[in-house]
Amino acid sequence: MSRIDVRAPVVGAAEIDISADPELVWDVLTAFERWPTWNPDIESISMHGDVAAGSTFRWKGGPGTITSTIQEVEPPRQIAWT
């Protein structure tokens, strides 16, 4: 069963194999404020709350600013947001 709402106005998903310890990858992905240092598509980001289901973050990529809500957190395996 897919966790992606394919009816949403914008849908994106990504998966990649990385030759690194899962904890290291988790630390990079969940340091939201540092995303612009390694992802050139992200201009700015601000996190509101801890890395936990229900927390929100606002990020700017391209012409728009997006508010996302963390839906699932399973360290160090999975993080999902809408």
All heavy atoms as an XYZ file, in Angstrom:
637
protein
N       0.841     -1.186      0.000
C       0.000      0.000      0.000
C       0.882      1.244      0.000
O       1.779      1.389      0.800
C      -0.899     -0.025      1.231
C      -1.783      1.172      1.347
S      -2.866      0.969      2.797
C      -3.857      2.381      2.558
N       0.596      2.162     -0.894
C       1.376      3.384     -1.011
C       0.988      4.376      0.075
O      -0.174      4.529      0.420
C       1.147      4.009     -2.389
O       1.810      5.241     -2.469
N       1.980      5.053      0.609
C       1.735      6.101      1.600
C       1.603      7.458      0.928
O       1.412      8.462      1.601
C       2.871      6.132      2.604
C       2.926      4.884      3.431
C       4.069      4.966      4.401
N       4.093      3.759      5.188
C       5.185      3.120      5.530
N       6.344      3.573      5.165
N       5.122      2.027      6.243
N       1.724      7.511     -0.371
C       1.669      8.763     -1.107
C       0.238      9.039     -1.532
O      -0.433      8.179     -2.091
C       2.595      8.714     -2.343
C       4.044      8.522     -1.893
C       2.442      9.968     -3.178
C       5.009      8.266     -3.027
N      -0.226     10.257     -1.252
C      -1.545     10.686     -1.696
C      -1.404     11.156     -3.138
O      -1.018     12.295     -3.401
C      -2.078     11.802     -0.810
C      -3.458     12.281     -1.231
O      -3.992     11.795     -2.256
O      -4.007     13.147     -0.533
N      -1.705     10.281     -4.073
C      -1.535     10.605     -5.491
C      -2.519     11.661     -5.966
O      -2.384     12.178     -7.065
C      -1.624      9.337     -6.371
C      -0.483      8.385     -6.059
C      -2.963      8.646     -6.201
N      -3.500     12.008     -5.139
C      -4.455     13.064     -5.486
C      -3.973     14.444     -5.062
O      -4.609     15.442     -5.354
C      -5.810     12.771     -4.843
C      -6.431     11.465     -5.345
C      -7.602     11.050     -4.497
N      -7.087     10.777     -3.152
C      -7.792     10.856     -2.044
N      -9.043     11.187     -2.072
N      -7.245     10.593     -0.876
N      -2.848     14.518     -4.369
C      -2.319     15.803     -3.911
C      -1.922     16.669     -5.098
O      -1.601     16.150     -6.176
C      -1.115     15.568     -3.003
N      -1.937     18.001     -4.931
C      -1.564     18.892     -6.034
C      -0.138     18.674     -6.541
O       0.142     18.853     -7.719
C      -1.710     20.291     -5.442
C      -2.533     20.134     -4.222
C      -2.366     18.725     -3.747
N       0.759     18.290     -5.652
C       2.143     18.017     -6.018
C       2.554     16.740     -5.295
O       2.287     16.583     -4.112
C       3.082     19.171     -5.596
C       4.523     18.831     -5.921
C       2.671     20.472     -6.255
N       3.196     15.829     -6.014
C       3.619     14.564     -5.435
C       5.079     14.328     -5.799
O       5.487     14.531     -6.932
C       2.754     13.394     -5.974
C       3.273     12.073     -5.462
C       1.300     13.589     -5.603
N       5.851     13.906     -4.812
C       7.238     13.562     -5.077
C       7.673     12.448     -4.141
O       7.185     12.345     -3.020
N       8.550     11.612     -4.606
C       9.105     10.543     -3.788
C      10.511     10.268     -4.282
O      10.808     10.450     -5.468
C       8.250      9.285     -3.884
N      11.361      9.842     -3.366
C      12.729      9.527     -3.756
C      13.255      8.400     -2.888
O      12.885      8.269     -1.725
C      13.618     10.752     -3.610
N      14.095      7.607     -3.492
C      14.749      6.518     -2.783
C      16.124      6.357     -3.393
O      16.288      6.458     -4.611
C      13.935      5.242     -2.965
C      14.438      4.084     -2.168
C      13.514      2.886     -2.297
O      12.298      3.050     -2.129
O      14.042      1.788     -2.570
N      17.119      6.129     -2.536
C      18.482      5.988     -3.030
C      19.260      5.087     -2.070
O      19.004      5.094     -0.869
C      19.165      7.375     -3.170
C      20.523      7.249     -3.842
C      19.272      8.068     -1.834
C      21.139      8.592     -4.215
N      20.175      4.313     -2.609
C      21.088      3.522     -1.785
C      22.351      4.345     -1.582
O      22.928      4.846     -2.539
C      21.445      2.198     -2.468
C      20.288      1.223     -2.477
O      19.524      1.197     -1.491
O      20.143      0.486     -3.463
N      22.758      4.488     -0.329
C      23.943      5.273      0.015
C      24.896      4.381      0.796
O      24.479      3.708      1.741
C      23.559      6.507      0.851
C      22.618      7.408      0.048
C      24.796      7.267      1.299
C      22.038      8.562      0.841
N      26.156      4.406      0.423
C      27.167      3.606      1.118
C      27.653      4.351      2.355
O      28.756      4.901      2.386
C      28.335      3.309      0.178
O      27.905      2.516     -0.895
N      26.791      4.402      3.356
C      27.131      5.054      4.622
C      26.287      4.415      5.717
O      25.263      3.800      5.440
C      26.853      6.549      4.546
N      26.710      4.590      6.947
C      25.923      4.081      8.064
C      24.560      4.761      8.088
O      24.477      5.978      7.893
C      26.634      4.352      9.393
C      27.893      3.520      9.578
O      27.932      2.389      9.038
O      28.814      3.999     10.255
N      23.495      4.014      8.320
C      22.159      4.612      8.365
C      22.054      5.774      9.357
O      21.372      6.760      9.080
C      21.260      3.448      8.794
C      21.984      2.226      8.364
C      23.436      2.561      8.512
N      22.755      5.698     10.474
C      22.698      6.770     11.469
C      23.279      8.070     10.914
O      22.770      9.159     11.201
C      23.421      6.361     12.748
C      22.721      5.265     13.524
C      22.933      3.857     12.947
O      23.806      3.662     12.055
O      22.214      2.952     13.392
N      24.351      7.976     10.120
C      24.957      9.167      9.523
C      23.999      9.797      8.514
O      23.793     11.016      8.503
C      26.284      8.818      8.850
C      26.962      9.954      8.080
C      27.296     11.106      9.018
C      28.197      9.444      7.366
N      23.402      8.965      7.674
C      22.436      9.471      6.687
C      21.252     10.115      7.411
O      20.795     11.201      7.040
C      21.964      8.339      5.748
C      20.894      8.842      4.792
C      23.151      7.764      4.979
N      20.773      9.469      8.456
C      19.662     10.018      9.252
C      20.014     11.397      9.803
O      19.213     12.329      9.736
C      19.322      9.059     10.390
C      18.180      9.531     11.210
C      18.248     10.169     12.412
C      16.797      9.427     10.900
N      16.992     10.467     12.861
C      16.082     10.019     11.947
C      16.091      8.875      9.818
C      14.703     10.079     11.970
C      14.713      8.939      9.840
C      14.033      9.534     10.901
N      21.224     11.521     10.341
C      21.652     12.799     10.908
C      21.655     13.904      9.850
O      21.252     15.037     10.134
C      23.034     12.683     11.540
C      23.026     11.863     12.823
O      21.933     11.612     13.386
O      24.127     11.453     13.260
N      22.088     13.589      8.639
C      22.108     14.584      7.556
C      20.676     14.948      7.148
O      20.325     16.127      7.022
C      22.921     14.071      6.349
C      22.745     14.987      5.146
C      24.396     13.935      6.710
N      19.832     13.946      6.941
C      18.466     14.212      6.484
C      17.616     14.944      7.508
O      16.730     15.718      7.142
C      17.772     12.900      6.095
C      18.254     12.240      4.826
C      17.521     10.924      4.609
C      18.073     13.158      3.629
N      17.855     14.706      8.774
C      17.014     15.321      9.798
C      17.584     16.624     10.359
O      16.966     17.241     11.218
C      16.735     14.333     10.949
O      17.977     13.915     11.527
C      15.936     13.137     10.445
N      18.718     17.065      9.851
C      19.250     18.394     10.188
C      18.660     19.366      9.167
O      19.350     19.858      8.271
C      20.772     18.394     10.172
N      17.364     19.613      9.283
C      16.625     20.379      8.280
C      17.277     21.719      7.971
O      17.363     22.114      6.806
C      15.182     20.603      8.744
C      14.353     19.359      8.710
C      14.261     18.527      9.814
C      13.664     19.017      7.565
C      13.504     17.377      9.781
C      12.903     17.867      7.519
C      12.819     17.045      8.633
N      17.731     22.428      8.986
C      18.291     23.756      8.775
C      19.545     23.732      7.904
O      19.947     24.751      7.355
C      18.586     24.434     10.118
C      19.724     23.818     10.915
C      19.364     22.509     11.642
O      18.176     22.120     11.682
O      20.294     21.865     12.174
N      20.143     22.560      7.722
C      21.352     22.444      6.901
C      21.063     21.999      5.465
O      21.982     21.902      4.656
C      22.349     21.503      7.580
C      22.823     22.066      8.922
C      24.010     21.371      9.511
N      25.071     21.028      8.598
C      26.039     21.851      8.191
N      26.086     23.083      8.626
N      26.972     21.436      7.362
N      19.802     21.712      5.135
C      19.481     21.266      3.783
C      20.058     22.167      2.689
O      20.578     21.661      1.692
C      17.982     21.135      3.595
C      17.365     19.910      4.189
C      17.919     19.004      5.056
C      16.032     19.464      3.970
N      17.017     18.032      5.384
C      15.851     18.287      4.736
C      14.971     19.939      3.209
C      14.655     17.582      4.739
C      13.780     19.250      3.225
C      13.626     18.079      3.978
N      19.982     23.497      2.815
C      20.523     24.335      1.734
C      22.015     24.152      1.487
O      22.506     24.492      0.405
C      20.220     25.765      2.208
C      19.053     25.622      3.124
C      19.292     24.299      3.830
N      22.751     23.589      2.457
C      24.194     23.402      2.257
C      24.508     22.233      1.331
O      25.590     22.186      0.759
C      24.937     23.191      3.593
O      24.534     21.957      4.182
C      24.684     24.349      4.549
N      23.572     21.300      1.180
C      23.843     20.136      0.322
C      22.806     19.938     -0.785
O      23.014     19.122     -1.675
C      23.987     18.861      1.141
C      22.823     18.509      2.017
C      22.663     18.819      3.324
C      21.652     17.758      1.633
N      21.464     18.317      3.784
C      20.823     17.667      2.767
C      21.217     17.165      0.450
C      19.598     17.006      2.757
C      19.998     16.505      0.441
C      19.202     16.426      1.586
N      21.702     20.678     -0.738
C      20.672     20.564     -1.780
C      20.496     21.919     -2.450
O      19.892     22.830     -1.876
C      19.350     20.099     -1.167
C      18.293     19.827     -2.214
O      18.338     20.357     -3.317
N      17.315     19.015     -1.862
N      21.013     22.078     -3.654
C      20.958     23.386     -4.319
C      19.534     23.843     -4.664
O      19.329     25.021     -4.956
C      21.792     23.178     -5.588
C      21.784     21.713     -5.821
C      21.682     21.059     -4.462
N      18.549     22.952     -4.602
C      17.169     23.334     -4.895
C      16.476     23.982     -3.701
O      15.388     24.539     -3.839
C      16.356     22.115     -5.336
C      16.840     21.558     -6.661
O      17.330     22.350     -7.497
O      16.731     20.341     -6.861
N      17.073     23.910     -2.523
C      16.487     24.478     -1.306
C      17.193     25.794     -0.994
O      18.394     25.818     -0.721
C      16.628     23.516     -0.100
C      16.064     22.140     -0.411
C      15.984     24.137      1.137
C      14.582     22.096     -0.646
N      16.434     26.892     -1.010
C      17.017     28.203     -0.726
C      17.057     28.500      0.764
O      18.009     29.103      1.260
C      16.218     29.288     -1.436
C      16.285     29.188     -2.944
C      15.383     30.199     -3.626
O      15.203     31.301     -3.077
O      14.861     29.863     -4.698
N      16.009     28.111      1.487
C      15.959     28.351      2.926
C      14.981     27.367      3.548
O      14.117     26.810      2.870
C      15.523     29.785      3.229
O      14.206     30.007      2.752
N      15.126     27.178      4.861
C      14.249     26.251      5.570
C      14.229     26.638      7.041
O      15.223     27.109      7.589
C      14.708     24.787      5.379
C      13.680     23.807      5.923
C      16.069     24.566      5.961
C      13.907     22.371      5.457
N      13.070     26.460      7.671
C      12.966     26.664      9.115
C      12.109     25.550      9.690
O      11.053     25.230      9.157
C      12.380     28.033      9.453
O      11.087     28.171      8.904
N      12.591     24.973     10.774
C      11.931     23.840     11.425
C      11.164     24.343     12.630
O      11.659     25.186     13.379
C      12.991     22.821     11.843
C      12.465     21.605     12.519
S      11.593     20.578     11.361
C      11.100     19.262     12.417
N       9.958     23.833     12.830
C       9.122     24.210     13.962
C       8.835     22.954     14.775
O       7.985     22.157     14.411
C       7.831     24.870     13.485
C       8.084     26.025     12.568
N       8.505     27.249     13.024
C       8.021     26.129     11.229
C       8.672     28.065     12.000
N       8.390     27.404     10.896
N       9.605     22.752     15.844
C       9.456     21.566     16.668
C      10.586     20.583     16.448
O      11.516     20.828     15.689
N      10.474     19.464     17.124
C      11.461     18.399     16.997
C      11.161     17.563     15.758
O      10.108     17.682     15.153
C      11.411     17.494     18.238
C      11.813     18.233     19.499
O      12.677     19.125     19.420
O      11.253     17.916     20.559
N      12.090     16.687     15.422
C      11.856     15.743     14.330
C      10.923     14.672     14.871
O      11.338     13.665     15.440
C      13.179     15.144     13.814
C      12.899     14.141     12.716
C      14.095     16.247     13.311
N       9.624     14.932     14.733
C       8.598     14.047     15.261
C       7.329     14.227     14.441
O       7.110     15.295     13.843
C       8.316     14.377     16.724
N       6.514     13.198     14.399
C       5.237     13.291     13.687
C       4.456     14.480     14.234
O       4.374     14.688     15.437
C       4.442     11.999     13.858
N       3.935     15.285     13.322
C       3.164     16.471     13.683
C       3.953     17.763     13.629
O       3.370     18.841     13.550
N       5.297     17.697     13.659
C       6.111     18.908     13.553
C       6.054     19.440     12.127
O       5.879     18.676     11.178
C       7.561     18.619     13.937
O       7.652     18.286     15.297
N       6.220     20.741     11.988
C       6.176     21.354     10.662
C       7.497     22.029     10.330
O       8.269     22.382     11.220
C       5.038     22.395     10.568
O       5.273     23.435     11.512
C       3.683     21.766     10.804
N       7.715     22.203      9.044
C       8.846     22.988      8.574
C       8.434     23.717      7.308
O       7.582     23.265      6.554
C      10.106     22.130      8.373
C       9.985     20.999      7.390
C      10.424     21.148      6.091
C       9.468     19.767      7.778
C      10.338     20.094      5.185
C       9.379     18.715      6.894
C       9.814     18.880      5.582
N       9.000     24.906      7.132
C       8.731     25.721      5.939
C      10.020     25.799      5.141
O      11.087     26.049      5.695
C       8.264     27.129      6.324
C       6.886     27.149      6.923
C       6.460     28.552      7.358
N       6.552     29.568      6.326
C       5.613     29.841      5.410
N       4.499     29.144      5.388
N       5.782     30.795      4.528
N       9.885     25.583      3.837
C      11.074     25.613      2.997
C      10.772     26.275      1.668
O       9.656     26.248      1.182
C      11.664     24.237      2.823
C      10.729     23.150      2.380
C       9.710     22.584      3.109
C      10.720     22.493      1.128
N       9.096     21.611      2.375
C       9.688     21.533      1.145
C      11.492     22.609     -0.020
C       9.409     20.707      0.077
C      11.217     21.780     -1.090
C      10.186     20.839     -1.028
N      11.789     26.935      1.149
C      11.664     27.639     -0.117
C      12.544     26.955     -1.134
O      13.730     26.757     -0.908
C      12.074     29.099      0.027
C      11.959     29.879     -1.264
C      12.000     31.357     -1.025
C      11.918     32.161     -2.294
N      10.930     31.736     -3.256
N      11.923     26.572     -2.216
C      12.626     25.981     -3.337
C      11.990     26.499     -4.611
O      10.807     26.284     -4.845
N      12.731     27.258     -5.393
C      12.133     27.847     -6.580
C      11.258     29.028     -6.202
O      11.534     29.727     -5.234
N      10.165     29.226     -6.928
C       9.350     30.423     -6.698
C       8.424     30.347     -5.482
O       7.878     31.357     -5.068
C       8.516     30.528     -7.977
C       8.397     29.120     -8.447
C       9.705     28.461     -8.074
N       8.248     29.182     -4.900
C       7.263     29.054     -3.830
C       7.854     28.653     -2.499
O       8.952     28.123     -2.409
N       7.099     28.937     -1.453
C       7.437     28.480     -0.103
C       6.423     27.415      0.284
O       5.220     27.599      0.102
C       7.400     29.647      0.898
O       8.366     30.619      0.489
C       7.725     29.176      2.302
N       6.904     26.318      0.822
C       6.063     25.167      1.138
C       6.102     24.931      2.639
O       7.163     24.989      3.261
C       6.573     23.915      0.399
C       6.533     24.136     -1.111
C       5.780     22.673      0.808
C       7.270     23.101     -1.914
N       4.945     24.665      3.225
C       4.882     24.230      4.615
C       4.601     22.732      4.602
O       3.623     22.287      4.006
C       3.766     24.958      5.392
O       4.043     26.360      5.367
C       3.706     24.475      6.833
N       5.469     21.968      5.232
C       5.343     20.517      5.280
C       5.145     20.070      6.719
O       5.630     20.708      7.652
C       6.591     19.849      4.704
O       6.721     20.150      3.327
N       4.449     18.946      6.886
C       4.224     18.349      8.198
C       4.811     16.945      8.201
O       4.528     16.156      7.289
C       2.711     18.276      8.517
O       2.168     19.591      8.455
C       2.475     17.686      9.897
N       5.623     16.654      9.198
C       6.196     15.318      9.314
C       5.081     14.353      9.697
O       4.336     14.593     10.639
C       7.336     15.290     10.349
C       8.482     16.209      9.898
C       7.834     13.859     10.566
C       9.600     16.354     10.904
N       4.969     13.271      8.948
C       3.918     12.277      9.167
C       4.428     11.017      9.862
O       3.731     10.446     10.684
C       3.267     11.892      7.836
C       2.617     13.053      7.121
C       1.456     13.642      7.888
O       0.693     12.930      8.528
N       1.313     14.954      7.835
N       5.620     10.575      9.483
C       6.176      9.338     10.035
C       7.644      9.523     10.346
O       8.371     10.155      9.582
C       6.043      8.188      9.030
C       4.621      7.794      8.727
C       4.556      6.603      7.793
O       5.433      5.719      7.877
O       3.621      6.565      6.986
N       8.069      8.969     11.458
C       9.474      9.007     11.848
C       9.836      7.632     12.392
O       9.235      7.164     13.356
C       9.740     10.085     12.923
C      11.198     10.067     13.344
C       9.343     11.459     12.428
N      10.789      6.972     11.728
C      11.300      5.672     12.170
C      12.819      5.708     12.083
O      13.401      5.217     11.111
C      10.755      4.548     11.284
C       9.263      4.347     11.351
C       8.782      3.267     10.386
O       9.565      2.349     10.064
O       7.626      3.359      9.961
N      13.486      6.329     13.075
C      14.949      6.424     13.008
C      15.592      5.044     13.009
O      15.118      4.176     13.730
C      15.314      7.185     14.282
C      14.039      7.742     14.817
C      12.938      6.905     14.272
N      16.648      4.852     12.285
C      17.186      5.695     11.234
C      16.731      5.244      9.840
O      17.445      5.409      8.864
C      18.695      5.505     11.384
C      18.811      4.043     11.763
C      17.571      3.761     12.626
N      15.528      4.693      9.741
C      15.081      4.063      8.491
C      14.203      4.918      7.619
O      14.256      4.830      6.390
C      14.357      2.762      8.813
C      15.201      1.733      9.530
C      14.438      0.472      9.808
N      13.574      0.043      8.743
C      13.936     -0.703      7.695
N      15.181     -1.092      7.593
N      13.074     -1.050      6.778
N      13.329      5.716      8.205
C      12.331      6.390      7.375
C      11.857      7.687      8.000
O      11.675      7.767      9.215
C      11.114      5.478      7.191
C       9.990      6.126      6.415
C       8.892      5.143      6.138
O       8.999      4.376      5.211
N       7.859      5.163      6.951
N      11.680      8.684      7.138
C      11.010      9.918      7.530
C      10.108     10.281      6.351
O      10.513     10.175      5.193
C      12.006     11.041      7.890
C      11.223     12.257      8.403
C      12.923     11.386      6.747
C      12.098     13.281      9.114
N       8.885     10.655      6.655
C       7.923     10.999      5.593
C       7.179     12.266      6.001
O       6.847     12.448      7.172
C       6.930      9.852      5.384
N       6.943     13.123      5.032
C       6.209     14.356      5.312
C       5.257     14.677      4.180
O       5.372     14.165      3.074
C       7.168     15.523      5.560
C       8.103     15.832      4.435
C       7.867     16.605      3.341
C       9.459     15.380      4.305
N       8.977     16.654      2.527
C       9.972     15.907      3.109
C      10.273     14.576      5.093
C      11.269     15.666      2.682
C      11.548     14.341      4.666
C      12.038     14.880      3.479
N       4.270     15.506      4.512
C       3.315     15.985      3.502
C       3.410     17.478      3.420
O       3.975     18.121      4.301
C       1.873     15.599      3.883
O       1.583     16.111      5.182
C       1.666     14.112      3.859
